[in-house]
């Protein structure tokens, strides 16, 4: 679908459907990169459209970044299992951030098989399932993340959100409060003001739910 959008744009450019009076020379750098997607052509196109400083330039820069991203993702997918476990984990996380859950989950699955005691892939797979609305699968994955790493602070937070969404408020509150003491052992989260603000709001929300407020 995303490639289809790019294809439609390219056809419109080539066909000159913006009108006969439109100067399609503005799209030459874009077409050059599309025809030969090298780093040199990408840099050249980005520099050209940055210098335009108009709506066309901003649009083309967006499409160029999108095309470069898609190309990089295709390259990573092609390398598959030859990538290191850490790289595959980071690749899966990128797909998760992009909302491409159906592509990310199989990568986490493989990591779970290869390294079942590594808690992070279980935790991130739980998030992917949660964002798909698959509560049971999310809960199972997050519980496994905690089982293999008891102090996995953000896994407790994520599991509390999953249980909240399932309407299991007391269980969610108990889970969150069990995880809170592990915050100090996970400074990458406990020292993140935005994350901690989110945790405090979640804690307050769950206490209110349990108290019927």
ABEGO torsion letter per residue (X at the ends): XAAAAAAAAAAAAAAGAAEAABBAAAAAAAAAAAABBBAAAAAAAAAAAAAAGBAAAAAAAAAAAAAAAAAAAAAAAAAEAABBAAAAAAAAAAAAAAGBAAAAAAAAAAAAAABAABAAAAAAAAAAAAAAGBAAAAAAAAAAAAAABAABAAAAAAAAAAAAAAGBAAAAAAAAAAAAAAAAABAAAAABAAAAAAAAAAAAAAAAAAAGX
